[in-house]
Amino acid sequence: MTNKEAFIKIIQREIFDNADVYAENYDDGGTYSKALDFWTDFLAKEQEKPMPEKSAALLTFMQENKEKYNNLFTSAAIATEMGISGKSIGGSMRSLVSKGYVTKIVGTPIVYQLTI
């Protein structure tokens, strides 16, 4: 999870998932409503951002090879098949996990599974 993703998660949980508390304390002139409108627009724009090329390539590879790997992928297997280094996969996988496309199964080795 990136710092930005962690920040978004905390703000969502602490402020907007507790709307009753904040709406009650910031109802002066629609402050809470304006903040909620801004937050909703912000999240929508975040979702509209195109997926980075490497992440899209990894996701496509996983979708096309789901049966071959029984939907359980290691970084090493992906790296070997795609001809890239295992280390270069990490950031893209974190992004795919944070967006809900892939689930990380902690173990030795770490395994990734498509969720879509």
C-alpha distances in whole Angstrom, upper triangle without the diagonal:
4,7,8,6,6,10,11,10,12,15,15,16,18,20,20,20,23,25,28,28,27,29,32,31,31,33,35,36,33,30,28,29,28,25,24,25,23,20,21,22,18,16,19,19,15,16,19,17,18,16,16,18,17,14,18,20,17,17,21,22,20,22,25,25,24,28,28,25,26,22,21,19,19,17,21,22,20,21,25,25,24,25,22,21,18,16,16,14,11,9,11,10,6,7,10,8,6,10,12,14,13,13,12,15,15,18,20,19,16,17,15,17,17,17,19
4,5,5,6,9,10,11,12,14,15,17,18,20,20,21,23,25,29,28,26,29,32,31,30,32,34,34,32,29,27,28,27,23,23,24,22,19,20,20,17,16,18,17,14,15,18,16,17,15,15,18,17,15,18,20,18,19,22,23,22,24,27,27,27,30,31,28,29,25,24,22,21,19,22,24,22,22,26,27,25,26,22,21,19,17,16,15,12,9,11,12,8,8,12,11,9,11,14,16,16,16,15,18,18,21,23,22,19,20,18,20,20,20,22
4,5,5,6,9,10,11,12,14,15,16,18,19,20,22,24,27,26,24,27,29,28,27,30,32,32,30,26,25,26,25,21,22,23,20,17,20,20,16,16,19,18,14,17,19,17,19,18,17,21,20,18,21,24,22,22,26,27,26,28,31,31,30,34,34,32,32,29,27,26,25,23,26,28,26,26,30,30,28,29,26,24,23,20,19,18,15,13,15,15,12,12,15,14,12,14,17,19,19,19,18,21,21,24,26,25,22,23,22,23,24,23,25
4,5,5,6,9,10,11,12,14,15,16,17,18,20,22,25,24,22,25,28,26,25,28,29,29,27,24,22,23,22,18,18,19,17,14,16,16,12,12,15,14,11,13,16,14,16,16,16,20,19,18,20,23,22,22,25,27,26,27,30,31,30,34,35,32,33,29,28,26,26,24,27,29,27,27,31,31,29,30,27,26,24,22,20,19,17,14,15,16,13,11,15,14,11,13,16,18,19,19,19,23,23,26,28,27,24,24,22,24,23,23,24
4,5,5,6,9,10,11,12,14,15,15,16,19,20,24,24,22,24,27,26,25,28,30,30,27,24,22,23,22,19,18,19,17,14,15,16,13,11,14,14,10,12,15,14,16,15,16,19,19,16,19,22,20,20,23,25,23,25,28,28,27,31,32,29,30,26,25,24,24,22,26,27,25,26,29,29,27,29,26,25,23,21,20,18,16,13,14,14,11,9,12,11,8,10,12,15,16,16,16,20,20,23,26,25,21,22,20,21,20,19,20
4,5,5,6,9,10,11,12,14,15,15,18,20,23,22,21,23,26,25,24,27,29,30,27,24,22,23,23,19,19,21,18,15,17,18,15,14,17,17,14,15,19,18,20,19,19,23,22,19,22,25,23,22,26,27,26,27,31,31,29,33,34,31,31,27,26,25,25,24,27,29,27,27,31,32,30,31,28,27,25,22,22,20,17,15,16,16,12,12,15,13,10,12,15,17,18,17,17,20,19,23,25,25,21,22,21,22,22,21,23
4,5,5,6,9,10,10,12,13,14,16,18,21,20,18,21,23,22,21,24,26,27,24,21,19,20,20,16,16,18,16,13,15,16,13,12,16,16,13,16,18,18,20,20,21,24,24,22,24,27,26,25,28,30,29,30,33,34,33,36,37,34,34,31,30,29,28,27,31,32,30,30,34,35,33,34,31,30,28,25,24,23,20,18,19,19,15,15,17,16,13,15,17,20,21,21,21,23,23,27,29,29,25,26,24,25,25,24,25
4,6,5,6,9,10,10,11,12,15,16,19,19,17,19,22,21,20,23,25,25,22,19,17,18,17,14,13,15,13,10,12,13,10,9,12,13,10,12,16,15,18,18,19,23,23,21,23,26,25,24,27,29,27,28,32,32,31,35,36,33,33,29,29,28,28,27,31,32,30,31,34,34,32,34,31,30,28,26,25,23,21,18,19,19,15,14,16,15,11,12,15,18,19,19,20,23,24,27,30,29,26,26,24,24,23,22,23
4,6,5,6,8,10,10,10,13,15,18,18,17,19,22,22,21,23,26,27,24,21,18,19,19,16,15,17,16,12,13,15,13,11,14,15,13,14,18,18,20,19,21,24,24,21,23,26,25,23,27,28,27,27,31,32,30,33,35,32,31,28,27,27,27,26,30,31,29,30,34,34,32,34,31,30,28,26,25,23,21,18,19,18,15,14,16,14,10,12,14,17,18,17,18,21,21,25,28,27,24,24,22,22,22,20,22
4,5,5,6,8,10,10,12,14,17,16,15,18,20,19,19,22,24,25,23,20,17,19,19,15,15,18,16,13,15,17,15,13,17,18,16,17,21,21,23,23,24,28,27,24,27,30,28,27,30,32,30,31,35,35,33,37,38,35,35,31,30,30,30,29,33,34,32,33,37,37,35,37,34,33,30,28,28,26,23,21,22,21,18,17,19,17,14,16,17,21,21,21,21,23,23,27,29,29,26,27,25,26,25,24,25
4,6,5,6,7,9,10,12,15,14,12,15,17,16,16,19,21,22,19,16,14,15,15,12,11,14,13,9,12,14,12,11,15,16,14,16,20,20,23,23,25,28,28,26,28,31,30,28,32,34,32,33,36,37,35,39,40,37,37,33,33,32,32,32,35,37,34,35,39,39,37,39,36,35,33,31,30,28,25,23,24,23,20,19,21,19,16,17,19,22,23,23,24,26,27,30,33,33,29,30,28,28,27,25,26
4,6,6,5,6,9,10,13,13,12,14,17,17,16,19,21,22,19,17,13,15,15,12,10,13,12,9,10,13,12,10,13,15,14,15,18,19,22,22,24,28,28,25,26,30,29,27,30,32,30,31,34,35,33,36,38,36,35,31,31,31,32,31,35,36,34,35,38,38,36,39,36,35,33,31,30,28,26,23,23,23,20,18,20,18,15,15,17,20,22,21,23,25,26,30,33,32,29,29,26,26,25,23,24
4,6,6,5,7,10,13,12,12,14,17,17,17,19,22,24,21,19,15,17,18,15,13,16,16,12,14,17,15,14,17,19,17,18,21,22,25,25,27,30,30,27,28,32,30,28,32,33,31,32,35,36,34,37,39,36,35,31,31,31,32,31,35,36,34,36,39,39,38,40,37,36,34,32,31,29,26,24,25,24,20,20,21,19,16,17,17,21,22,21,22,24,25,28,31,32,28,28,26,26,26,23,25
4,6,6,6,9,11,10,10,13,15,14,15,17,20,22,19,17,14,16,17,14,13,16,16,13,15,18,16,16,19,21,19,20,24,24,27,27,29,33,33,30,31,35,33,32,35,37,35,35,39,39,37,40,42,39,38,35,34,34,35,34,38,39,37,38,42,42,41,43,40,38,36,34,33,32,29,27,27,27,23,23,24,22,19,20,21,25,26,25,25,27,27,31,34,34,31,31,29,30,29,27,28
4,6,5,6,9,8,7,9,12,11,11,14,17,18,15,13,10,12,13,10,9,13,13,10,13,16,15,14,17,19,18,20,23,24,27,27,29,33,33,30,32,35,34,33,36,38,36,36,40,41,39,42,44,41,40,37,36,36,37,36,40,41,39,40,44,44,42,44,41,40,38,36,35,33,31,28,29,28,25,24,25,24,20,21,22,26,27,27,28,30,30,34,37,37,33,34,32,32,31,28,29
4,5,5,9,9,8,9,12,13,12,14,17,18,15,13,10,11,12,9,7,11,12,9,10,13,13,12,15,17,17,18,21,22,25,26,28,32,32,29,31,34,33,31,34,36,34,34,38,39,37,40,42,40,39,35,35,35,36,36,40,40,38,40,43,43,41,43,41,40,38,36,35,33,31,28,28,28,25,23,24,23,19,19,21,24,26,25,27,29,30,34,37,37,33,33,31,30,29,26,27
4,6,9,9,10,11,14,15,15,16,20,21,18,16,13,14,16,13,11,14,15,12,13,16,16,14,17,19,18,19,22,24,27,27,29,33,33,30,31,34,33,31,34,36,34,34,37,38,36,39,41,38,37,34,34,34,35,35,39,39,37,39,43,42,41,43,41,40,38,36,35,33,30,28,28,27,24,23,24,22,19,19,20,23,25,24,25,28,28,32,35,35,32,32,29,29,28,25,26
4,6,6,7,9,10,11,12,14,17,19,17,15,12,13,16,13,12,15,16,14,15,19,18,17,20,22,22,22,26,27,30,30,33,36,36,33,35,38,36,34,38,40,37,37,41,42,39,42,44,42,40,37,37,38,38,38,42,43,41,43,46,46,44,47,44,43,41,39,38,36,33,31,32,31,28,27,28,25,22,23,23,27,28,27,29,31,31,35,38,38,35,35,33,32,32,29,30
4,5,5,6,8,10,10,11,15,16,13,12,9,10,13,11,9,13,14,12,13,17,17,17,19,21,21,22,25,27,30,31,33,37,37,34,35,39,38,35,38,41,39,38,42,43,41,44,46,44,42,39,39,40,40,40,44,45,43,44,48,47,46,48,46,45,43,41,40,38,35,33,33,32,29,28,29,27,24,24,25,28,30,29,31,33,34,38,41,41,37,37,35,34,33,30,31
4,6,5,6,9,10,11,14,16,14,14,10,12,15,14,12,16,18,16,17,20,21,20,23,25,25,26,29,31,34,34,37,41,41,38,39,42,41,39,42,44,42,42,45,46,44,47,49,47,45,42,42,43,43,44,47,48,46,48,51,51,49,52,49,48,46,44,43,41,39,37,37,36,33,32,32,31,27,27,28,32,33,32,34,36,36,40,43,44,40,40,38,37,36,33,34
4,6,5,6,9,10,14,16,14,13,10,13,16,14,13,17,18,17,18,21,21,21,24,26,26,27,30,31,35,35,37,41,41,38,40,43,42,40,43,45,43,43,47,48,45,48,50,48,46,43,43,43,44,44,47,48,46,48,51,51,50,52,49,48,46,44,43,41,38,36,37,36,33,32,33,31,28,28,29,33,34,33,34,36,36,40,43,44,40,40,38,38,37,34,35
4,5,5,6,8,11,13,11,10,7,10,12,10,10,14,15,14,16,19,19,19,21,23,23,25,27,29,32,33,35,39,40,37,38,42,41,39,42,44,42,42,46,47,45,48,50,47,46,43,43,43,43,43,47,48,46,47,50,50,49,51,48,47,45,43,42,40,37,35,35,35,32,30,32,30,27,27,28,32,33,33,34,36,37,40,43,43,40,40,38,38,37,34,35
4,6,5,6,9,11,9,8,6,8,11,10,10,13,14,14,15,18,19,19,21,24,24,25,28,30,33,34,37,40,41,38,39,43,42,40,43,45,43,43,47,48,46,49,51,49,48,44,44,45,45,45,49,50,47,49,52,52,50,52,50,49,47,45,44,42,40,37,37,37,34,32,33,32,29,28,30,33,35,35,36,38,39,43,46,46,42,42,40,39,38,35,36
4,6,6,9,12,11,10,9,11,14,13,13,16,18,18,19,22,23,23,25,27,28,29,31,33,37,38,40,44,44,42,43,46,45,43,46,49,47,46,50,51,49,52,54,52,50,47,47,48,48,48,52,53,50,52,55,55,53,56,53,52,50,48,47,45,42,40,40,40,37,35,37,35,32,32,33,36,38,37,39,41,41,45,48,48,45,45,43,42,41,38,39
4,6,8,11,11,9,8,12,14,13,14,17,18,17,20,22,22,23,26,27,28,29,32,33,37,38,40,44,44,41,43,46,45,44,47,49,47,47,51,52,50,53,55,52,51,48,48,48,48,48,51,53,50,52,55,55,53,55,52,51,49,47,46,45,42,39,40,40,36,35,37,35,32,32,33,37,38,38,39,41,41,45,48,48,45,45,43,43,42,39,40
4,5,8,7,6,5,9,10,10,11,14,15,15,17,19,20,21,23,25,25,27,29,31,34,36,38,42,43,40,41,45,44,42,45,48,46,46,50,51,49,52,54,52,51,47,47,47,48,47,51,52,50,51,54,54,52,54,51,50,49,46,45,44,41,38,39,39,36,34,36,35,31,31,33,36,38,38,39,41,42,45,48,48,45,45,43,43,41,39,39
4,6,5,6,6,8,10,11,12,14,16,16,18,20,21,22,24,26,27,28,30,32,36,37,40,43,44,42,43,46,46,44,47,49,48,47,51,52,50,54,56,54,52,49,49,49,50,49,53,54,52,53,56,56,54,56,53,53,51,49,48,46,44,41,41,41,38,36,37,36,33,33,34,37,39,39,41,43,44,48,51,51,47,47,45,44,43,40,40
4,6,6,8,10,11,12,14,15,17,18,20,21,22,24,26,27,28,30,32,33,37,39,41,45,46,44,45,48,48,46,49,51,50,50,53,55,53,56,58,56,55,52,52,52,52,52,55,56,54,55,59,58,56,58,55,54,53,51,49,48,45,42,43,43,40,38,40,39,35,35,37,40,42,42,44,46,47,50,53,53,50,50,47,47,46,43,43
4,6,9,9,9,12,13,14,15,17,19,20,21,23,25,26,28,29,30,32,36,38,40,44,45,43,44,47,47,46,48,51,50,49,53,55,53,56,58,56,56,52,52,52,53,52,56,56,54,55,58,58,56,58,55,54,53,51,49,48,46,43,43,43,40,38,40,39,35,35,37,40,42,43,44,47,48,51,54,54,50,50,48,47,46,43,43
4,6,5,6,9,10,10,12,14,15,17,18,20,21,23,24,26,27,29,33,35,37,41,42,40,40,44,44,42,45,48,46,46,49,51,49,52,55,53,52,48,49,49,50,49,52,53,50,52,55,55,52,54,52,51,50,48,46,45,43,40,40,40,37,35,36,36,32,31,33,36,39,39,41,44,45,48,51,51,47,47,44,44,42,39,39
4,5,5,6,9,10,11,12,14,16,16,18,20,21,23,25,26,27,31,33,35,39,40,38,39,42,42,40,43,46,45,44,48,50,48,51,53,51,50,47,47,47,47,46,50,51,48,49,53,53,50,52,49,49,47,45,44,42,40,37,37,38,35,33,34,34,30,30,32,35,37,37,39,42,42,46,49,48,45,45,42,42,40,38,38
4,5,5,6,9,10,10,12,14,15,16,18,20,21,23,24,26,30,31,34,37,38,36,37,40,40,38,41,43,42,42,45,47,45,48,50,48,47,44,44,44,45,44,48,48,46,47,51,50,48,50,47,47,45,43,42,40,38,35,35,35,32,30,32,31,27,27,29,32,34,34,36,38,39,43,46,46,42,42,39,39,38,35,35
4,5,5,6,9,10,10,12,14,15,17,18,20,21,23,25,28,30,33,36,38,35,36,40,39,37,40,43,41,41,44,46,44,47,50,48,47,43,44,44,45,44,48,48,46,47,51,50,48,50,47,47,46,44,42,40,38,35,35,35,33,30,32,31,27,27,28,31,34,34,36,39,40,44,47,46,43,42,39,39,37,34,34
4,5,5,6,9,10,11,12,14,15,17,18,20,21,23,27,29,31,35,36,34,35,38,38,37,39,42,41,40,44,46,44,48,50,48,47,43,44,44,44,43,47,48,45,46,50,49,47,49,46,46,45,43,41,39,37,34,34,35,32,29,31,31,27,26,28,31,34,35,36,39,40,44,47,46,43,42,39,39,37,35,34
4,5,5,6,9,10,10,12,14,15,16,18,20,21,25,27,29,33,34,32,33,36,36,34,37,40,39,38,42,43,42,45,47,45,45,41,41,41,41,40,44,45,42,43,47,46,44,46,43,43,42,39,38,36,34,31,31,32,29,27,28,28,24,24,26,29,31,32,33,36,37,41,43,43,39,39,36,36,35,32,32
4,5,5,6,9,10,11,12,14,15,17,18,20,24,26,28,32,33,30,31,35,34,32,35,38,37,36,40,41,40,43,45,43,42,38,39,39,40,39,43,43,41,42,46,45,43,45,42,42,41,39,37,35,33,30,30,30,28,25,26,26,22,22,23,27,29,30,31,34,35,39,42,41,38,37,34,34,32,30,29
4,5,5,6,9,10,11,12,14,16,17,19,23,25,27,31,32,30,30,34,34,32,34,37,36,36,39,41,40,43,45,43,43,39,40,39,41,40,43,44,41,42,46,45,42,45,42,42,41,39,37,36,34,31,30,31,28,26,27,27,23,22,24,27,30,31,33,36,37,41,44,43,39,38,35,35,33,30,29
4,6,5,6,9,10,11,12,14,15,17,21,23,25,29,30,28,29,32,32,31,33,36,35,35,38,40,39,42,44,42,42,38,39,38,39,38,42,42,39,40,44,43,41,43,40,40,39,37,35,33,32,28,28,29,26,24,25,26,22,21,23,26,29,30,31,35,36,40,42,41,38,37,34,34,32,30,29
4,5,5,6,9,10,11,12,14,16,19,21,23,27,28,26,27,30,30,28,31,34,33,32,36,37,36,39,41,39,39,35,36,35,36,35,39,39,36,38,41,40,38,40,38,38,36,34,32,31,29,26,25,26,23,21,22,22,19,18,20,23,25,26,28,31,32,36,39,38,34,34,31,31,29,27,26
4,5,5,6,9,10,11,13,15,18,20,23,26,28,25,25,29,29,27,29,32,31,31,34,36,34,38,40,38,38,34,35,34,35,35,38,39,36,37,41,40,37,40,37,38,36,35,33,31,29,26,25,26,24,21,22,22,18,17,19,22,24,26,28,31,32,36,39,38,34,33,30,30,27,25,24
4,6,5,6,9,10,11,13,16,19,21,25,27,24,24,28,29,27,29,32,31,31,34,36,35,38,40,39,38,35,35,35,36,35,38,39,36,37,40,39,37,39,37,37,36,34,32,31,29,26,25,26,24,21,22,23,19,18,20,22,25,27,29,32,34,38,40,39,35,34,31,31,28,26,25
4,5,5,6,9,10,11,15,17,19,23,24,22,23,26,27,25,27,30,30,29,33,34,33,37,39,37,37,33,34,33,34,32,36,36,33,34,38,37,34,37,34,34,33,31,29,28,26,23,22,23,21,18,20,20,17,16,18,21,23,25,27,30,31,35,37,36,33,32,29,29,27,25,24
4,5,5,6,9,10,14,15,18,21,23,20,20,24,24,22,25,28,27,26,30,31,30,34,36,34,34,30,30,30,31,30,33,34,31,32,36,35,32,35,32,32,31,30,27,26,24,21,20,21,19,16,17,17,14,12,15,17,20,22,23,27,28,32,35,33,30,29,26,25,23,21,21
4,5,5,6,9,12,14,17,21,22,20,20,24,24,22,24,27,26,26,29,31,30,33,35,34,34,30,31,30,32,31,34,34,31,32,36,35,32,35,33,33,32,31,28,27,26,22,21,22,20,17,18,19,16,13,16,17,21,23,25,28,30,34,36,35,31,30,27,26,23,21,20
4,5,5,7,10,13,15,19,21,19,19,22,23,21,23,27,26,26,29,31,30,34,36,34,34,31,31,30,31,30,34,34,30,31,35,34,31,33,31,32,31,29,27,25,24,21,20,21,20,16,17,19,16,14,17,18,21,24,26,29,31,34,36,35,31,30,27,27,24,23,22
4,5,6,9,11,13,16,18,16,16,20,20,19,21,24,24,24,27,29,28,31,33,31,32,28,28,27,28,27,30,31,27,28,32,31,28,30,28,28,27,26,23,22,21,18,16,18,16,13,14,15,12,11,14,15,18,20,22,26,27,31,33,31,28,27,24,24,22,20,19
4,6,8,9,13,16,17,15,15,18,19,17,19,22,21,21,24,26,25,29,30,29,29,25,26,25,27,26,29,29,26,27,31,29,27,30,27,28,27,26,24,22,21,18,16,17,16,12,13,14,12,9,12,13,16,19,21,24,26,30,32,30,27,26,22,22,19,17,16
4,6,9,12,15,17,15,14,18,19,17,19,22,22,21,24,27,26,30,31,30,31,27,28,27,29,27,31,30,27,28,31,30,27,30,28,29,28,27,24,23,23,19,17,19,18,14,15,17,15,12,15,15,19,21,24,27,29,33,35,33,29,28,24,24,21,20,18
4,6,9,12,14,13,13,16,17,16,18,21,21,21,24,26,26,29,31,29,30,27,27,26,27,25,28,28,25,26,29,28,25,27,25,26,26,24,21,20,20,17,15,17,16,12,13,16,14,12,15,15,18,21,23,26,28,31,33,31,28,27,23,23,21,20,19
4,6,9,12,10,9,13,14,13,15,18,19,18,20,23,23,27,28,27,28,24,25,24,25,23,26,26,22,23,26,25,22,24,22,24,23,23,19,18,19,16,13,16,16,12,12,16,15,12,15,14,17,20,22,26,28,31,32,30,27,25,22,22,19,19,17
4,6,8,7,6,10,11,10,12,15,15,15,18,20,20,24,25,24,25,21,22,20,21,19,22,22,19,19,23,21,18,21,19,20,20,19,16,15,15,13,10,12,13,9,9,13,12,10,13,11,14,17,19,22,24,27,28,26,23,22,18,18,16,16,15
4,6,5,6,9,10,11,12,14,16,17,18,20,21,25,25,24,25,22,22,20,20,18,21,21,17,17,21,20,16,18,16,17,18,17,13,12,13,11,8,11,12,9,10,14,14,12,15,14,15,18,19,23,24,27,27,25,22,21,18,19,18,19,18
4,6,5,6,9,10,10,12,14,15,16,18,20,23,23,22,24,21,22,19,20,17,20,19,16,16,18,17,14,15,14,16,17,16,13,12,14,12,9,12,14,12,12,16,16,15,17,15,16,20,20,24,25,27,28,25,23,22,19,20,18,19,18
4,5,5,6,9,10,10,12,14,15,16,18,21,21,20,22,19,19,16,16,14,16,16,12,12,15,14,11,13,11,12,13,13,9,8,11,9,7,10,12,10,10,14,15,15,16,14,14,17,18,21,22,24,24,22,19,18,16,17,16,18,18
4,5,5,6,9,10,11,12,14,15,16,20,20,18,20,17,17,15,15,13,16,16,12,13,16,15,13,15,13,14,14,14,11,8,10,9,5,7,9,7,7,10,12,11,13,10,11,14,15,18,20,22,23,20,18,16,13,14,13,15,14
4,5,5,6,9,10,10,12,14,15,19,19,18,20,17,18,16,17,15,18,17,13,15,17,16,13,16,14,16,16,17,14,12,14,12,9,10,13,10,9,13,14,12,13,11,12,16,17,20,23,25,25,23,20,18,15,15,13,15,13
4,5,5,6,9,10,10,12,14,17,17,17,19,16,17,14,15,14,16,15,11,12,14,12,9,12,11,14,14,15,12,11,13,13,10,11,14,13,11,15,17,15,16,13,13,17,18,21,23,24,24,22,20,18,15,15,14,16,15
4,5,5,6,9,10,11,12,15,15,14,16,13,13,11,12,10,13,12,8,10,12,11,9,12,11,13,12,13,11,8,11,11,8,8,12,11,9,12,14,14,14,11,10,13,14,17,19,20,21,18,16,14,11,12,11,14,13
4,5,5,6,9,10,10,14,15,14,15,12,13,11,13,13,15,14,11,13,15,13,12,15,14,16,15,16,14,11,13,13,9,9,12,11,8,11,13,12,11,8,8,12,14,16,19,21,22,19,17,14,11,10,8,11,10
4,5,5,6,9,10,13,14,14,15,13,14,13,15,15,17,15,11,14,15,13,11,15,15,17,17,19,16,14,16,16,12,12,16,14,11,14,17,15,15,11,12,15,17,19,22,24,24,22,20,17,14,13,11,13,11
4,6,5,6,8,11,11,11,13,11,12,10,12,12,14,11,8,11,12,9,8,12,12,15,14,17,15,12,15,16,13,12,16,15,13,15,18,17,16,13,12,15,16,18,21,22,22,19,18,15,12,12,11,14,13
4,5,5,6,9,10,9,10,8,9,8,11,11,13,11,8,12,13,11,11,14,14,16,15,17,16,12,15,16,13,11,15,14,11,13,16,15,14,10,9,12,13,15,18,19,20,17,15,12,9,8,7,11,10
4,6,5,9,10,10,11,8,11,11,14,15,17,14,12,15,16,13,13,17,18,20,19,21,19,16,18,19,15,14,17,16,13,15,17,16,14,10,11,13,16,17,21,22,23,20,18,15,12,10,8,10,9
4,6,8,9,10,11,10,13,12,15,16,17,14,12,15,15,12,12,16,17,20,19,22,20,17,20,21,17,16,20,19,16,18,21,19,18,14,14,17,19,20,23,24,24,22,20,17,15,13,11,14,12
4,6,5,6,8,8,10,9,12,14,14,11,10,13,13,10,11,15,16,18,17,20,19,16,19,20,17,16,20,20,16,18,21,20,19,15,14,16,17,18,21,21,21,19,18,14,13,11,11,14,13
4,6,6,6,5,8,9,12,14,16,12,11,15,16,13,14,18,19,20,19,21,21,17,19,21,18,16,19,19,16,16,20,19,17,13,12,14,15,16,19,20,20,18,17,13,11,9,8,11,11
4,5,5,6,9,11,14,17,17,14,14,17,17,15,17,20,21,23,21,24,24,21,22,24,22,19,22,23,19,20,23,22,20,17,15,17,18,18,21,21,22,20,19,15,14,12,11,14,14
4,6,8,9,10,13,15,15,11,12,15,14,12,14,17,19,21,19,22,22,19,22,24,21,19,23,23,20,21,24,24,22,18,17,18,18,18,21,21,20,18,18,15,14,13,13,16,16
4,5,6,6,9,12,12,9,10,13,13,11,14,17,18,19,17,20,20,17,19,21,19,17,20,21,18,18,22,22,20,17,14,15,15,15,17,17,17,15,14,11,11,10,11,14,15
4,5,8,11,15,15,12,13,17,17,15,17,20,21,22,20,23,23,19,21,23,21,18,21,22,19,18,22,22,19,16,14,14,15,14,17,17,17,16,15,11,11,9,10,13,14
4,6,10,13,15,12,12,16,16,15,16,19,20,21,18,21,21,17,18,20,18,15,17,18,15,15,18,18,15,12,10,11,12,12,15,16,17,15,13,10,8,5,6,9,11
4,7,10,12,10,10,14,15,14,16,18,18,18,16,18,19,15,16,18,17,13,16,18,15,14,18,18,16,13,10,10,10,9,12,12,13,11,10,6,6,5,8,11,13
4,7,8,7,7,10,11,11,12,15,15,15,12,15,15,12,13,15,14,11,14,16,13,13,17,17,16,13,10,10,10,10,12,12,12,10,9,5,5,6,9,12,14
4,5,5,6,9,10,11,12,14,13,12,9,12,13,10,11,14,13,11,13,16,14,14,17,19,17,15,12,12,10,10,11,11,10,7,6,5,6,9,12,15,17
4,6,5,6,8,10,10,11,10,9,5,8,9,7,8,11,11,9,12,14,13,13,17,18,18,16,13,13,11,12,12,12,11,9,8,7,8,11,13,17,19
4,5,5,6,9,10,10,9,8,5,9,11,9,11,14,14,13,15,18,17,17,21,22,21,19,16,16,14,15,15,14,12,9,10,10,11,14,16,20,22
4,5,5,6,9,10,10,10,8,12,13,11,13,16,15,13,17,19,17,18,21,22,21,18,16,16,15,15,16,15,14,11,11,10,11,13,15,18,20
4,5,5,6,8,8,9,8,11,11,8,11,14,12,11,15,16,14,15,19,19,19,16,14,15,14,15,17,17,16,13,12,11,10,12,13,17,18
4,6,5,6,5,5,5,9,8,7,11,13,12,12,15,17,16,17,20,21,21,19,16,18,16,18,18,18,17,14,14,13,13,15,16,20,21
4,6,5,7,8,8,12,12,11,14,17,16,16,19,20,19,21,24,24,24,21,19,20,19,20,20,20,18,15,16,15,15,17,18,22,23
4,6,8,10,11,14,14,12,16,18,16,16,19,20,19,20,24,24,23,20,18,20,19,20,22,21,20,17,17,15,15,16,17,21,21
4,6,9,10,13,11,10,14,16,14,14,18,18,17,19,22,22,22,19,18,20,19,21,22,23,21,18,18,16,16,17,17,21,21
4,7,9,12,11,11,15,17,15,16,19,20,19,22,24,25,25,22,21,23,22,23,24,24,22,19,19,18,18,20,20,24,24
4,7,9,7,8,12,13,12,14,17,18,17,19,22,22,23,21,19,21,20,21,22,22,21,18,17,17,17,19,20,23,24
4,5,5,7,10,12,12,13,16,17,18,19,21,23,23,21,19,21,19,20,20,20,18,16,16,16,16,19,20,24,25
4,5,6,7,11,11,11,13,15,16,17,19,21,21,19,17,18,15,17,16,16,15,12,12,13,13,16,18,21,23
4,5,6,8,10,11,12,14,15,16,18,20,21,20,17,18,16,17,17,17,16,13,13,14,15,18,20,22,24
4,6,7,8,9,11,13,14,15,17,18,20,18,17,18,16,19,19,19,19,16,15,16,15,18,19,21,23
4,6,6,6,9,10,11,12,14,16,16,15,13,14,13,15,16,17,17,14,12,12,11,14,15,18,19
4,6,5,6,9,10,10,12,14,15,14,12,13,11,14,14,15,15,13,11,12,11,14,15,18,19
4,5,5,6,9,10,11,12,14,14,13,14,13,16,16,18,19,17,14,15,13,16,16,18,19
4,5,5,6,9,10,11,12,11,11,13,12,16,17,19,19,17,14,14,12,14,14,15,16
4,5,5,6,8,10,11,9,8,9,9,12,13,16,16,14,11,11,8,11,11,13,14
4,5,5,6,9,10,10,9,10,9,12,13,16,17,16,12,12,10,12,13,14,16
4,5,5,6,9,9,9,11,11,15,16,19,21,19,16,15,12,14,13,14,15
4,6,5,6,5,6,8,10,13,15,18,20,18,15,13,10,10,9,10,11
4,5,5,6,5,6,7,10,12,16,18,16,13,12,9,9,9,9,11
4,5,8,8,9,10,13,15,18,21,20,16,15,12,13,12,12,13
4,6,8,10,12,15,18,21,23,22,18,17,14,13,12,10,11
4,6,7,10,13,16,19,22,21,17,15,12,11,9,7,8
4,7,10,13,16,19,21,20,16,14,10,9,6,5,6
4,7,10,13,15,18,16,12,10,6,5,4,5,7
4,6,10,13,15,14,10,8,6,5,6,6,10
4,6,9,12,11,7,6,5,7,9,10,13
4,6,9,9,6,5,6,7,11,12,15
4,7,8,5,7,9,11,14,15,19
4,5,5,7,10,13,16,18,22
3,5,8,12,15,18,20,24
4,6,10,13,17,19,22
4,7,10,14,16,19
4,7,10,13,16
4,7,9,12
4,6,9
4,6
4
